[in-house]
């Protein structure tokens, strides 16, 4: 029986000890009503893990995605307020703030 091997794509634009910069990540609309779109300024597929925190530091949602360019995060069930979205890729980490109306 042959072994199944899964390999992540090579991150050509990532360098050792690199960070994700604010301008490389877009989050809109802000303030949000039903959903937000998160997009990275990458031209290749990215493996992403994320945590959504409220202002008290409690994790509200968490997830992992393999995506290219962007994904949509449903916010319809969130209470109105300020939230922090912590994103981590092979290229680094970043936290974005948004308001839920």
NORCOR-V222468 format. One record per residue. N is the residue number from 1. RES is the residue in three letters. SS is DSSP state (a for helix, b for strand, c for the rest). OMEGA is omega in whole degrees, 0 to 359 (* if undefined). NEAR is the number of other ideal C-beta (glycine too) atoms within 8 Angstrom. Layout:
n=N res=RES ss=SS omega=OMEGA near=NEAR
n=N res=RES ss=SS omega=OMEGA near=NEAR
This chain:
n=1 res=UNK ss=c omega=181 near=2
n=2 res=UNK ss=c omega=177 near=3
n=3 res=UNK ss=c omega=176 near=4
n=4 res=UNK ss=c omega=182 near=4
n=5 res=UNK ss=c omega=176 near=4
n=6 res=UNK ss=c omega=180 near=4
n=7 res=UNK ss=c omega=177 near=4
n=8 res=UNK ss=c omega=177 near=6
n=9 res=UNK ss=c omega=177 near=6
n=10 res=UNK ss=c omega=180 near=4
n=11 res=UNK ss=c omega=187 near=9
n=12 res=UNK ss=c omega=182 near=5
n=13 res=UNK ss=c omega=181 near=8
n=14 res=UNK ss=c omega=178 near=8
n=15 res=UNK ss=c omega=179 near=5
n=16 res=UNK ss=c omega=181 near=3
n=17 res=UNK ss=c omega=178 near=4
n=18 res=UNK ss=c omega=178 near=8
n=19 res=UNK ss=c omega=173 near=8
n=20 res=UNK ss=c omega=182 near=12
n=21 res=UNK ss=c omega=182 near=7
n=22 res=UNK ss=a omega=183 near=5
n=23 res=UNK ss=a omega=179 near=5
n=24 res=UNK ss=a omega=183 near=9
n=25 res=UNK ss=b omega=178 near=14
n=26 res=UNK ss=b omega=178 near=7
n=27 res=UNK ss=b omega=181 near=10
n=28 res=UNK ss=b omega=350 near=6
n=29 res=UNK ss=c omega=178 near=6
n=30 res=UNK ss=c omega=16 near=8
n=31 res=UNK ss=c omega=182 near=8
n=32 res=UNK ss=b omega=175 near=12
n=33 res=UNK ss=c omega=183 near=9
n=34 res=UNK ss=c omega=185 near=6
n=35 res=UNK ss=b omega=171 near=10
n=36 res=UNK ss=b omega=174 near=13
n=37 res=UNK ss=b omega=178 near=11
n=38 res=UNK ss=b omega=179 near=14
n=39 res=UNK ss=b omega=177 near=8
n=40 res=UNK ss=b omega=179 near=11
n=41 res=UNK ss=c omega=178 near=7
n=42 res=UNK ss=c omega=178 near=10
n=43 res=UNK ss=c omega=182 near=3
n=44 res=UNK ss=c omega=180 near=9
n=45 res=UNK ss=b omega=183 near=7
n=46 res=UNK ss=b omega=172 near=13
n=47 res=UNK ss=b omega=188 near=10
n=48 res=UNK ss=b omega=167 near=12
n=49 res=UNK ss=b omega=183 near=10
n=50 res=UNK ss=b omega=175 near=13
n=51 res=UNK ss=b omega=177 near=9
n=52 res=UNK ss=b omega=183 near=12
n=53 res=UNK ss=b omega=169 near=12
n=54 res=UNK ss=b omega=184 near=10
n=55 res=UNK ss=c omega=176 near=8
n=56 res=UNK ss=c omega=180 near=4
n=57 res=UNK ss=c omega=179 near=5
n=58 res=UNK ss=c omega=177 near=6
n=59 res=UNK ss=b omega=181 near=7
n=60 res=UNK ss=b omega=179 near=8
n=61 res=UNK ss=b omega=176 near=7
n=62 res=UNK ss=b omega=179 near=7
n=63 res=UNK ss=b omega=175 near=6
n=64 res=UNK ss=b omega=181 near=7
n=65 res=UNK ss=b omega=169 near=9
n=66 res=UNK ss=b omega=187 near=7
n=67 res=UNK ss=b omega=175 near=9
n=68 res=UNK ss=b omega=176 near=6
n=69 res=UNK ss=c omega=186 near=6
n=70 res=UNK ss=b omega=171 near=8
n=71 res=UNK ss=b omega=182 near=8
n=72 res=UNK ss=b omega=178 near=8
n=73 res=UNK ss=b omega=181 near=12
n=74 res=UNK ss=b omega=180 near=7
n=75 res=UNK ss=c omega=186 near=11
n=76 res=UNK ss=c omega=183 near=7
n=77 res=UNK ss=c omega=179 near=4
n=78 res=UNK ss=c omega=173 near=9
n=79 res=UNK ss=c omega=176 near=4
n=80 res=UNK ss=c omega=179 near=5
n=81 res=UNK ss=b omega=181 near=9
n=82 res=UNK ss=b omega=181 near=9
n=83 res=UNK ss=b omega=176 near=14
n=84 res=UNK ss=b omega=178 near=11
n=85 res=UNK ss=b omega=180 near=16
n=86 res=UNK ss=b omega=182 near=11
n=87 res=UNK ss=b omega=177 near=14
n=88 res=UNK ss=b omega=177 near=8
n=89 res=UNK ss=b omega=175 near=11
n=90 res=UNK ss=c omega=181 near=7
n=91 res=UNK ss=c omega=180 near=11
n=92 res=UNK ss=b omega=183 near=9
n=93 res=UNK ss=b omega=176 near=9
n=94 res=UNK ss=b omega=176 near=12
n=95 res=UNK ss=b omega=179 near=8
n=96 res=UNK ss=b omega=179 near=10
n=97 res=UNK ss=b omega=173 near=8
n=98 res=UNK ss=b omega=179 near=12
n=99 res=UNK ss=b omega=174 near=10
n=100 res=UNK ss=b omega=179 near=13
n=101 res=UNK ss=c omega=* near=6
